[in-house]
Amino acid sequence: LEHAWSENFKQLCAFKAQHGRCYVLQDDEQNKSLGEWVNQQRKCYKKKALSSSRVKQLNSICFNWDPHEHVWDEHFKQLCAHKAQHG
């Protein structure tokens, strides 16, 4: 079980290196199992069922615990960019 978690964490690190973020969409066909794993980590975290060492590891790569917050942040960045460009 620990090995599987570590492998998924490595995959998430590789995903972040490629995409610049830890937010993996669940409907991303190329990363479907990783997206499901990420969602499972969020659920465990909310239930306080994720060990502190795993929380530390995920925090060390700026893991996004709230996907809704991520979407809001992305839209806000787009709005700021639009305002800077168009006034």
NORNOR-V873433 format. One record per run of one state. SS is the DSSP state (a for helix, b for strand, c for the rest). FROM is the first residue (numbers start at 0). TO is the last residue. If there is no record, write none. Layout:
BEGIN
SS_FROM_TO ; SS_FROM_TO
END
This chain:
BEGIN
c_0_0 ; a_1_18 ; c_19_27 ; a_28_45 ; c_46_50 ; a_51_59 ; c_60_65 ; a_66_85 ; c_86_86
END
